[in-house]
Amino acid sequence: MINNVRIEGGGNTYIYKIKKENILNILEFILEKLE
């Protein structure tokens, strides 16, 4: 199952098609963006 996730930041919108096994990697990416 693939979920579409939209990450908005810095005036740019990133759209990722994420597989469940990659969610932890994406969460880590988001945390880095928030720092």
C-alpha positions in Angstrom: 0.0 0.0 0.0 1.4 3.4 -1.0 0.3 6.6 0.7 0.7 10.1 -0.7 2.3 12.4 1.8 2.6 16.1 1.3 5.3 17.9 3.2 5.2 21.7 3.1 8.1 23.8 4.2 10.3 26.7 3.0 7.6 27.7 0.5 8.2 24.3 -1.3 5.8 21.4 -1.4 7.3 17.9 -1.5 5.1 15.0 -2.5 6.3 11.5 -1.7 4.8 8.1 -2.5 5.7 6.2 0.6 5.7 2.5 1.2 5.0 1.5 4.8 8.5 0.2 5.4 9.9 3.6 4.5 7.7 5.6 7.0 10.5 5.7 9.6 12.9 7.2 7.1 10.4 9.8 6.1 9.6 10.7 9.8 13.4 11.1 10.3 13.5 13.4 7.3 10.6 15.5 8.6 12.3 15.8 12.0 15.5 17.1 10.3 13.4 19.7 8.4 11.8 20.9 11.7 15.2 21.4 13.4 
